[in-house]
Amino acid sequence: MYKKPFVIAEAGCNHMGQMEIAKELIQTAAVFCKADAIKFQKRCPKELLTPEQYNAPHPNPVNSYGKTYGEHREFLEFTVEQHAQLKKWCEEAGIIYATSVWDMTSAKEIASLKPQFIKIPSACNNHFEMLQWLCDNYEGEIQLSFGMTTHEEEEQIVQLFEKNNRAKDLVLFNCTSGYPVPFEDVALLEITRMREQYESRVKCIGFSGHHLGIAVDIAAYTLGASVIERHYTLDRTWKGTDHAASLEPDGVRKLVRNLDAVHKALDYKKSEILPIEQVQRDKLKYRKR
């Protein structure tokens, strides 16, 4: 029996540094989209970036919110107090609050809010000091993406959680790191490989997609990825790198609806002739005269 799909609307930094937009993202994801969770991001740019990276211009200036890449990242950051407010709004709206953490400071700040789960993005899944700290100090579920990660690195990550008796709190995501990702690079059959190698060792396998449309997510679910994460925005034309690779509210709503429909359909017949069929059998089935 397939697990019920769990859908995460990844808002990330698509709030453009504005709490009012973040609140609208939360309310829309909860009420209109009917997603299970909404996920933001937390970074400490001065800890995460080298001075050279911090002071360099944004690689795509049209999307920048500052004179340097560091200023751009600072502009998009919310404080831990603001994240506490986001969590409160989520609770009021009836949707789960979560955040991706990119560095040790951010991990400690978000862990202090005790969210149901914390996400480790592909970019820092090899930050073993941070992973160890979370194993030791955070009791909730830890989700982690395997984008731009070798098989050897994957095994190191899983073994770290196993050594800390935390592997059953770990959700692993198949992911291709690109924005957006062409269909030929989505590599959905990696879900099958990950299930064979890790499903018995961790909590479950998920799929984090950066592609266009929602057909691929349905296939990912049928392959056994029970947690589906998609970037989410209110307007794909807004300023920023992630908006173009995101779903707008109607896309997330349709994704949730279609996944729920497929979940109901993925089953065996409960009897050789179902009650709905018996009516038609009595009326239509060929009878030899």
PLY file of the C-alpha trace (Angstrom):
ply
format ascii 1.0
element vertex 289
property float x
property float y
property float z
element edge 288
property int vertex1
property int vertex2
end_header
0.00 0.00 0.00
1.40 3.41 -1.00
1.86 6.01 1.69
-0.34 9.08 1.42
1.63 11.74 -0.49
3.06 14.57 1.61
3.46 17.81 -0.37
5.89 20.57 0.60
5.49 23.98 -1.01
9.02 25.36 -0.94
8.73 29.13 -0.66
12.46 29.48 0.00
13.30 33.15 -0.47
10.48 33.82 -2.92
9.03 36.22 -0.35
11.62 38.74 -1.63
12.47 39.75 1.93
8.93 40.91 2.75
7.01 39.43 5.67
3.69 40.44 4.10
4.43 38.31 1.03
5.62 35.45 3.25
2.31 35.57 5.13
0.38 35.46 1.85
2.51 32.51 0.70
1.58 30.68 3.91
-2.14 31.40 3.72
-2.35 30.54 0.02
-0.40 27.29 0.44
-2.65 26.25 3.31
-6.10 27.32 2.14
-5.98 27.36 -1.66
-3.23 24.83 -2.47
-3.94 22.50 0.47
-0.23 21.64 0.77
0.92 19.76 3.86
3.89 22.03 4.63
5.55 25.23 3.54
9.31 25.58 3.73
11.47 28.69 3.93
15.28 29.13 4.04
17.70 30.41 6.68
21.27 31.45 5.94
23.94 33.45 7.72
25.64 34.98 4.66
28.81 36.09 6.46
29.29 32.57 7.80
28.34 30.82 4.58
30.29 32.98 2.12
33.98 33.81 1.85
34.79 37.56 1.88
35.45 37.31 -1.86
32.04 35.70 -2.50
30.30 38.15 -0.16
31.76 41.22 -1.87
31.45 39.95 -5.45
28.57 41.13 -7.64
25.55 38.88 -8.07
26.20 36.53 -11.03
22.87 37.63 -12.50
22.57 41.34 -11.59
18.98 41.65 -12.82
17.93 39.35 -9.96
20.02 41.05 -7.27
18.61 42.87 -4.23
21.97 44.41 -3.31
25.19 45.85 -4.74
27.08 42.65 -3.87
26.04 39.01 -3.60
26.40 39.27 0.19
24.11 42.28 0.36
21.64 40.45 -1.86
21.58 37.46 0.49
21.27 39.68 3.59
18.29 41.48 2.05
16.42 38.19 1.64
17.05 36.94 5.19
14.54 36.92 8.02
15.66 36.98 11.66
14.95 34.07 13.98
12.22 36.21 15.57
10.62 36.65 12.15
10.83 32.90 11.60
9.04 32.42 14.91
6.29 34.64 13.51
6.19 32.60 10.29
5.78 29.44 12.38
2.94 31.04 14.32
1.18 32.07 11.10
1.58 28.50 9.80
0.03 27.08 12.96
-2.90 29.50 12.64
-3.38 28.56 8.98
-3.16 24.81 9.65
-0.01 24.09 7.66
3.36 22.74 8.85
6.22 25.27 9.06
9.72 24.19 8.05
13.01 25.75 6.96
16.14 24.74 5.10
19.31 25.57 7.04
22.57 26.34 5.24
25.06 26.81 8.09
25.64 26.11 11.76
24.26 29.41 13.03
21.06 28.97 11.04
20.72 25.34 12.17
20.94 26.38 15.84
18.49 29.25 15.39
15.85 27.21 13.58
16.27 24.20 15.89
15.44 26.52 18.79
11.95 26.97 17.27
11.39 23.19 17.39
9.78 22.79 13.96
8.41 19.39 12.95
11.24 18.99 10.45
14.36 20.75 9.22
15.71 20.45 5.67
19.37 20.12 4.64
19.77 21.36 1.05
22.01 19.58 -1.45
24.55 22.40 -1.28
25.52 21.67 2.32
24.66 18.00 2.85
28.42 17.45 3.32
28.56 19.92 6.23
29.14 17.04 8.64
29.70 19.29 11.65
26.21 20.73 11.15
24.69 17.30 10.57
26.29 16.02 13.77
25.03 19.00 15.75
21.48 18.37 14.52
21.73 14.67 15.39
22.81 15.63 18.91
20.53 18.59 19.56
17.44 18.47 17.36
14.82 15.80 17.99
12.62 16.31 14.91
12.70 14.84 11.44
15.65 15.75 9.22
15.12 15.93 5.47
18.14 15.95 3.16
18.55 16.27 -0.61
21.05 14.26 -2.68
21.54 16.79 -5.49
25.15 17.15 -6.79
26.22 14.32 -4.46
28.34 11.25 -5.27
27.28 7.76 -4.21
30.24 7.65 -1.83
29.11 10.91 -0.21
25.55 9.57 0.05
26.78 6.55 1.98
28.88 8.73 4.31
25.81 10.83 5.11
23.55 7.87 5.83
26.21 6.17 7.94
26.58 9.33 10.05
22.88 9.19 10.89
23.06 5.45 11.54
25.99 5.87 13.95
23.91 8.41 15.87
20.79 6.22 15.87
18.98 8.92 13.89
18.58 7.24 10.48
14.90 6.50 11.10
14.37 10.26 11.45
16.00 10.86 8.05
14.12 11.50 4.79
16.30 11.37 1.66
15.32 13.26 -1.48
16.19 12.41 -5.05
17.16 15.75 -6.58
18.93 17.23 -9.59
20.39 20.62 -8.75
19.45 23.00 -11.55
16.96 25.86 -12.06
15.02 24.76 -14.03
16.03 21.15 -14.80
15.33 19.73 -18.30
13.35 16.50 -18.24
16.26 14.41 -19.50
18.25 15.43 -16.38
15.50 14.69 -13.82
16.66 11.03 -13.64
13.57 9.64 -11.93
14.93 6.09 -11.79
17.38 7.31 -9.15
14.37 6.96 -6.84
14.41 3.20 -7.51
18.14 3.04 -6.79
17.76 5.05 -3.59
14.88 2.85 -2.42
16.89 -0.31 -3.03
19.92 1.08 -1.21
18.44 3.18 1.59
14.69 2.72 2.10
15.10 0.03 4.76
17.70 2.16 6.54
15.95 5.56 6.68
12.45 6.89 7.32
11.46 7.22 3.65
12.47 8.47 0.21
11.25 11.76 -1.27
11.56 13.77 -4.47
12.60 17.42 -4.76
11.92 18.65 -8.28
13.11 21.77 -10.10
11.49 20.87 -13.44
8.53 22.38 -15.28
4.96 21.16 -14.88
3.63 18.48 -12.52
3.61 15.26 -14.57
7.05 14.21 -13.33
5.99 14.47 -9.68
3.17 11.98 -10.25
5.68 9.54 -11.74
8.03 10.12 -8.81
5.23 9.22 -6.40
4.34 6.04 -8.28
8.04 5.07 -8.13
7.85 5.28 -4.33
8.77 8.85 -3.37
6.14 9.59 -0.73
7.29 13.17 0.03
7.11 15.61 -2.88
8.77 19.03 -2.63
8.34 21.79 -5.23
9.46 25.41 -5.35
6.47 27.70 -4.93
5.81 31.36 -5.70
2.87 33.69 -6.08
4.16 35.00 -9.42
6.76 33.31 -11.66
7.64 36.68 -13.26
8.85 38.23 -9.98
12.47 39.27 -9.52
14.71 36.44 -8.31
16.46 33.28 -9.46
13.96 30.70 -8.17
10.64 32.12 -9.39
10.96 30.79 -12.95
11.54 27.25 -11.64
8.61 27.45 -9.22
4.94 26.52 -9.38
2.33 29.21 -8.89
-0.56 28.49 -6.49
-2.76 26.88 -9.15
0.09 24.52 -10.04
0.59 23.44 -6.42
-3.18 23.01 -5.99
-3.35 20.76 -9.07
-0.31 18.82 -7.90
-1.92 18.11 -4.52
-5.21 17.14 -6.19
-3.54 14.82 -8.72
-1.32 13.14 -6.13
-4.34 12.49 -3.91
-6.19 10.99 -6.89
-3.26 8.73 -7.78
-2.94 7.65 -4.14
-6.55 6.49 -4.16
-6.05 4.70 -7.49
-2.84 2.85 -6.58
-4.40 -0.30 -5.16
-5.52 -3.81 -6.14
-9.14 -4.69 -6.65
-10.77 -5.60 -3.34
-12.77 -8.32 -5.09
-12.66 -9.93 -8.51
-15.82 -8.09 -9.47
-16.19 -4.74 -7.75
-19.67 -3.53 -6.72
-19.40 -0.73 -9.30
-18.70 -3.39 -11.93
-21.47 -5.77 -10.82
-24.11 -3.28 -11.93
-22.53 -3.12 -15.39
-21.93 -6.88 -15.48
-25.61 -7.55 -14.86
-26.54 -5.16 -17.64
-23.81 -5.61 -20.23
-21.90 -8.90 -19.83
-22.34 -11.27 -22.76
-24.69 -14.16 -22.07
-24.94 -17.11 -24.42
-28.49 -17.55 -25.64
0 1
1 2
2 3
3 4
4 5
5 6
6 7
7 8
8 9
9 10
10 11
11 12
12 13
13 14
14 15
15 16
16 17
17 18
18 19
19 20
20 21
21 22
22 23
23 24
24 25
25 26
26 27
27 28
28 29
29 30
30 31
31 32
32 33
33 34
34 35
35 36
36 37
37 38
38 39
39 40
40 41
41 42
42 43
43 44
44 45
45 46
46 47
47 48
48 49
49 50
50 51
51 52
52 53
53 54
54 55
55 56
56 57
57 58
58 59
59 60
60 61
61 62
62 63
63 64
64 65
65 66
66 67
67 68
68 69
69 70
70 71
71 72
72 73
73 74
74 75
75 76
76 77
77 78
78 79
79 80
80 81
81 82
82 83
83 84
84 85
85 86
86 87
87 88
88 89
89 90
90 91
91 92
92 93
93 94
94 95
95 96
96 97
97 98
98 99
99 100
100 101
101 102
102 103
103 104
104 105
105 106
106 107
107 108
108 109
109 110
110 111
111 112
112 113
113 114
114 115
115 116
116 117
117 118
118 119
119 120
120 121
121 122
122 123
123 124
124 125
125 126
126 127
127 128
128 129
129 130
130 131
131 132
132 133
133 134
134 135
135 136
136 137
137 138
138 139
139 140
140 141
141 142
142 143
143 144
144 145
145 146
146 147
147 148
148 149
149 150
150 151
151 152
152 153
153 154
154 155
155 156
156 157
157 158
158 159
159 160
160 161
161 162
162 163
163 164
164 165
165 166
166 167
167 168
168 169
169 170
170 171
171 172
172 173
173 174
174 175
175 176
176 177
177 178
178 179
179 180
180 181
181 182
182 183
183 184
184 185
185 186
186 187
187 188
188 189
189 190
190 191
191 192
192 193
193 194
194 195
195 196
196 197
197 198
198 199
199 200
200 201
201 202
202 203
203 204
204 205
205 206
206 207
207 208
208 209
209 210
210 211
211 212
212 213
213 214
214 215
215 216
216 217
217 218
218 219
219 220
220 221
221 222
222 223
223 224
224 225
225 226
226 227
227 228
228 229
229 230
230 231
231 232
232 233
233 234
234 235
235 236
236 237
237 238
238 239
239 240
240 241
241 242
242 243
243 244
244 245
245 246
246 247
247 248
248 249
249 250
250 251
251 252
252 253
253 254
254 255
255 256
256 257
257 258
258 259
259 260
260 261
261 262
262 263
263 264
264 265
265 266
266 267
267 268
268 269
269 270
270 271
271 272
272 273
273 274
274 275
275 276
276 277
277 278
278 279
279 280
280 281
281 282
282 283
283 284
284 285
285 286
286 287
287 288
